[in-house]
Amino acid sequence: GFAGLPATLWALEHGVDLALANKESLVAAGELALAAQRRGGGLLLPVDSEHSAAFQCLEGRTPDTVDSLVLTASGGPFRGRTRDELHDVTPDDALAHPTWNMGPKIPVDSATLANKGLELIEAHFLFGLPYERIDVVVHPTSVVHALVRFRDGAALAHLGYPDMRVPISYALTYPERAATPIPALDLASGLTLEFHAPDLDTFPLLALAREAGERGGSYPCAFNAANEIAVAAFLDGRLPFLGIAAVVEETLAAVDGAPPRDLDDLVEADAGARALAERSLAPA
């Protein structure tokens, strides 16, 4: 989460090659983090499976050859449900992620599509693509991790079984590619590739993240802060599942989104957004 930001900025400022697993650092401090990397001169290697996949598809390509980037989302445990069917879901329901085994927060973020929203903002900063050229599709089996469309109509995709040991190994051994115990993809085993557009009416946090990213400034920081507060409240039983997006939306409407000049500004923006989110949780 946001707590990892100071260490991220220090590493980038001091030229440390960084395998970044903390997406919130780029979400909250994208411009500052990239400026620190430019000054330090170290490598910034993504560990998120989708961004590792995109990095590999884009390596050696010039931006003018790229049409768009597509990130995939499993859709979470509530894929296909309507809003009416989500009123009474519990934290235990949300923690049942269909393809990944993770701690408590990320499965909830996956269930709301907030995680894909954070990854959308992260991809914008990592790859320098405008938001209108980054798409998200629901891909239930999580075999395709990312896909890059090129100007000539071709597309390059990264496929593999969903196992975080692969992107972690790639980041830690780059530019080499070390062996892992993960089996090679068996294309003759009845593998099917299925894709759907995300349901933004039922899962509005993906659209809210895109809006926060497009507005820039400290809005992405506020999105992350409010989401962390709302998810914690949901896991504690203080907020219904559909209330997570409502808290984030209310917080984004209340912050000023001023561009941060330094880490102190970001800490202040983060604290302010958290306070607003907590206030929205209080009984009227």
C-alpha positions as CSV (number, residue, x, y, z in Angstrom):
1,G,0.0,0.0,0.0
2,F,0.9,3.7,0.4
3,A,3.2,2.8,3.3
4,G,5.7,1.4,0.8
5,L,6.1,4.7,-1.1
6,P,9.0,6.3,0.9
7,A,11.1,3.2,0.3
8,T,10.2,3.1,-3.4
9,L,11.1,6.7,-3.9
10,W,14.4,6.3,-2.0
11,A,15.4,3.2,-4.1
12,L,14.6,5.0,-7.4
13,E,16.4,8.2,-6.3
14,H,19.5,6.2,-5.5
15,G,19.7,4.3,-8.7
16,V,18.7,0.9,-7.3
17,D,17.3,-1.5,-9.8
18,L,13.8,-2.0,-8.4
19,A,11.4,-5.0,-8.9
20,L,8.2,-3.2,-8.0
21,A,5.4,-5.2,-6.4
22,N,3.9,-2.2,-4.7
23,K,1.6,-0.8,-7.4
24,E,0.3,1.8,-5.0
25,S,3.6,3.6,-5.2
26,L,3.1,4.4,-8.9
27,V,-0.6,5.0,-8.5
28,A,-0.1,7.6,-5.7
29,A,3.2,9.1,-6.9
30,G,3.6,8.3,-10.6
31,E,5.2,11.6,-11.7
32,L,7.4,11.9,-8.7
33,A,8.5,8.2,-8.9
34,L,9.4,8.5,-12.6
35,A,11.3,11.7,-12.0
36,A,13.2,9.9,-9.2
37,Q,14.0,7.0,-11.6
38,R,15.3,9.4,-14.2
39,R,17.6,11.1,-11.7
40,G,18.8,7.8,-10.2
41,G,19.1,5.9,-13.5
42,G,18.1,2.5,-12.2
43,L,15.7,0.0,-13.7
44,L,12.1,-0.1,-12.8
45,L,10.8,-3.7,-13.4
46,P,7.1,-4.5,-12.7
47,V,6.2,-7.6,-10.7
48,D,2.4,-7.5,-11.3
49,S,1.7,-10.3,-13.7
50,E,-0.1,-8.0,-16.2
51,H,2.5,-5.4,-16.2
52,S,5.3,-7.9,-16.4
53,A,3.5,-9.4,-19.4
54,A,3.1,-5.9,-21.0
55,F,6.7,-5.1,-20.4
56,Q,7.8,-8.2,-22.2
57,C,5.5,-7.6,-25.1
58,L,6.6,-4.0,-25.4
59,E,10.4,-4.5,-25.0
60,G,12.3,-3.2,-27.9
61,R,9.2,-1.5,-29.4
62,T,9.0,2.2,-30.0
63,P,5.9,4.0,-28.8
64,D,5.0,5.1,-32.3
65,T,4.4,1.4,-33.3
66,V,1.9,0.8,-30.4
67,D,-1.8,1.2,-30.9
68,S,-3.0,0.2,-27.5
69,L,-2.4,-2.0,-24.4
70,V,-5.0,-4.5,-23.1
71,L,-4.9,-5.6,-19.5
72,T,-6.9,-8.7,-18.5
73,A,-9.0,-9.1,-15.3
74,S,-10.3,-12.4,-14.0
75,G,-13.5,-10.6,-13.0
76,G,-13.3,-11.8,-9.5
77,P,-15.7,-14.0,-7.6
78,F,-18.8,-11.9,-8.5
79,R,-18.3,-11.9,-12.2
80,G,-21.6,-12.0,-14.0
81,R,-23.7,-10.9,-11.0
82,T,-26.0,-7.9,-11.0
83,R,-25.9,-5.1,-8.4
84,D,-29.0,-6.5,-6.8
85,E,-27.2,-9.7,-6.2
86,L,-24.3,-8.0,-4.5
87,H,-26.2,-6.2,-1.7
88,D,-25.6,-8.9,0.9
89,V,-22.3,-10.5,-0.1
90,T,-19.9,-11.0,2.8
91,P,-16.1,-10.6,3.2
92,D,-15.8,-14.4,3.0
93,D,-17.6,-14.4,-0.3
94,A,-15.3,-11.7,-1.6
95,L,-12.1,-13.5,-0.5
96,A,-12.9,-16.5,-2.8
97,H,-10.8,-15.4,-5.7
98,P,-11.2,-17.8,-8.7
99,T,-7.6,-18.0,-9.9
100,W,-5.1,-16.3,-7.5
101,N,-4.3,-17.1,-3.9
102,M,-3.7,-13.8,-2.1
103,G,-4.1,-11.9,1.3
104,P,-7.4,-10.3,2.2
105,K,-7.2,-6.8,0.5
106,I,-6.3,-7.8,-3.1
107,P,-9.2,-10.3,-3.4
108,V,-11.6,-7.6,-2.4
109,D,-10.1,-5.2,-4.8
110,S,-10.4,-7.9,-7.5
111,A,-14.0,-8.4,-6.6
112,T,-14.8,-4.7,-7.0
113,L,-12.4,-4.2,-10.0
114,A,-10.5,-1.6,-8.0
115,N,-7.4,-3.7,-8.4
116,K,-7.7,-3.4,-12.2
117,G,-8.2,0.3,-11.8
118,L,-5.0,0.6,-9.8
119,E,-3.2,-1.5,-12.5
120,L,-4.6,0.8,-15.2
121,I,-3.0,3.8,-13.5
122,E,0.2,1.9,-12.9
123,A,0.3,0.9,-16.6
124,H,-0.1,4.6,-17.7
125,F,3.0,5.6,-15.7
126,L,5.1,2.5,-16.5
127,F,4.6,2.5,-20.2
128,G,3.8,6.2,-21.0
129,L,0.6,5.5,-22.7
130,P,-2.4,7.8,-22.5
131,Y,-5.5,6.4,-20.7
132,E,-7.5,6.2,-23.9
133,R,-5.0,3.7,-25.2
134,I,-5.2,1.3,-22.3
135,D,-8.1,-1.1,-22.2
136,V,-9.3,-3.7,-19.7
137,V,-11.1,-6.9,-20.6
138,V,-12.5,-9.7,-18.4
139,H,-10.7,-13.0,-19.0
140,P,-11.9,-15.6,-16.5
141,T,-9.0,-18.1,-16.8
142,S,-6.2,-15.5,-16.4
143,V,-4.1,-17.3,-19.1
144,V,-3.6,-14.2,-21.2
145,H,-2.0,-11.6,-18.9
146,A,-1.7,-8.7,-21.3
147,L,-1.9,-8.0,-25.0
148,V,-0.4,-5.2,-27.1
149,R,-2.0,-4.1,-30.3
150,F,0.3,-2.5,-32.9
151,R,-0.4,0.1,-35.5
152,D,-0.2,-2.5,-38.3
153,G,-3.1,-4.5,-37.0
154,A,-1.0,-7.2,-35.3
155,A,-1.3,-8.0,-31.7
156,L,1.2,-9.6,-29.3
157,A,0.0,-11.4,-26.2
158,H,1.7,-13.0,-23.2
159,L,0.2,-16.3,-22.1
160,G,1.0,-18.6,-19.1
161,Y,-0.6,-20.3,-16.2
162,P,-1.5,-17.9,-13.4
163,D,1.4,-18.3,-11.0
164,M,3.2,-15.3,-9.5
165,R,6.5,-17.2,-9.4
166,V,6.9,-16.4,-13.2
167,P,6.7,-12.6,-13.1
168,I,8.7,-12.5,-9.9
169,S,11.5,-14.7,-11.4
170,Y,11.5,-12.6,-14.5
171,A,11.9,-9.3,-12.6
172,L,14.6,-10.7,-10.3
173,T,16.7,-12.3,-13.1
174,Y,16.2,-9.7,-15.9
175,P,17.5,-9.6,-18.6
176,E,17.9,-13.3,-18.3
177,R,15.0,-15.8,-18.1
178,A,15.6,-18.4,-15.4
179,A,13.9,-21.8,-15.2
180,T,10.9,-22.1,-12.9
181,P,8.9,-25.2,-11.8
182,I,5.9,-23.9,-13.7
183,P,4.9,-26.2,-16.5
184,A,4.8,-25.0,-20.1
185,L,1.4,-24.0,-21.4
186,D,-0.4,-27.0,-22.9
187,L,-2.2,-25.7,-25.9
188,A,-3.7,-29.2,-26.7
189,S,-5.5,-29.6,-23.4
190,G,-8.8,-28.1,-24.3
191,L,-7.6,-24.6,-23.5
192,T,-10.1,-21.9,-24.4
193,L,-9.6,-18.1,-24.4
194,E,-12.7,-16.1,-23.4
195,F,-13.0,-12.3,-23.1
196,H,-15.7,-10.0,-22.1
197,A,-16.1,-6.2,-21.6
198,P,-16.2,-5.3,-17.9
199,D,-19.6,-4.4,-16.3
200,L,-18.9,-0.8,-15.2
201,D,-22.4,-0.3,-13.9
202,T,-22.1,-3.1,-11.4
203,F,-18.4,-2.5,-10.7
204,P,-17.9,1.3,-11.0
205,L,-14.5,1.4,-9.3
206,L,-12.7,0.6,-12.5
207,A,-14.3,3.7,-14.2
208,L,-13.6,5.8,-11.0
209,A,-9.9,4.8,-11.2
210,R,-9.7,5.8,-14.9
211,E,-11.4,9.1,-14.1
212,A,-8.9,9.7,-11.2
213,G,-6.0,8.9,-13.4
214,E,-7.2,11.2,-16.2
215,R,-7.7,14.1,-13.8
216,G,-4.2,13.6,-12.5
217,G,-2.7,15.5,-9.7
218,S,-3.3,13.8,-6.4
219,Y,-6.6,12.3,-7.5
220,P,-5.0,8.8,-8.0
221,C,-3.5,9.1,-4.5
222,A,-7.0,10.0,-3.1
223,F,-8.5,7.0,-5.0
224,N,-6.0,4.6,-3.4
225,A,-6.4,6.1,0.1
226,A,-10.2,6.1,0.0
227,N,-10.3,2.5,-1.3
228,E,-7.9,1.3,1.4
229,I,-10.2,2.8,4.1
230,A,-13.4,1.4,2.5
231,V,-12.0,-2.1,2.0
232,A,-10.8,-2.2,5.6
233,A,-14.3,-1.1,6.7
234,F,-15.9,-3.8,4.6
235,L,-13.6,-6.5,6.0
236,D,-14.4,-5.3,9.5
237,G,-18.2,-5.6,8.8
238,R,-18.7,-1.8,9.0
239,L,-19.5,-1.2,5.3
240,P,-21.5,-3.2,2.8
241,F,-19.8,-4.4,-0.4
242,L,-21.5,-1.9,-2.6
243,G,-20.6,0.9,-0.2
244,I,-16.9,0.6,-1.1
245,A,-17.4,2.4,-4.4
246,A,-19.7,4.9,-2.8
247,V,-17.1,5.9,-0.2
248,V,-14.4,6.3,-3.0
249,E,-16.7,8.3,-5.2
250,E,-17.7,10.6,-2.3
251,T,-14.0,11.1,-1.3
252,L,-12.9,11.9,-4.9
253,A,-15.7,14.5,-5.1
254,A,-14.5,16.2,-1.9
255,V,-10.7,16.4,-2.4
256,D,-9.0,19.2,-4.4
257,G,-6.6,16.9,-6.3
258,A,-3.8,19.4,-6.2
259,P,-0.6,18.2,-7.9
260,P,2.0,17.0,-5.4
261,R,5.4,18.7,-5.4
262,D,7.1,16.2,-3.1
263,L,6.6,13.3,-0.7
264,D,5.3,15.6,2.0
265,D,2.5,16.8,-0.3
266,L,1.6,13.2,-1.1
267,V,1.5,12.2,2.6
268,E,-0.8,15.2,3.3
269,A,-3.1,14.3,0.3
270,D,-3.2,10.7,1.5
271,A,-4.1,11.6,5.0
272,G,-6.7,14.1,3.9
273,A,-8.4,11.5,1.6
274,R,-8.3,8.9,4.4
275,A,-10.0,11.4,6.8
276,L,-12.7,12.2,4.3
277,A,-13.3,8.5,3.7
278,E,-13.5,7.8,7.4
279,R,-16.0,10.7,7.8
280,S,-18.2,9.2,5.1
281,L,-18.3,6.0,7.1
282,A,-19.7,7.7,10.2
283,P,-23.5,7.4,10.8
284,A,-25.4,10.5,9.6
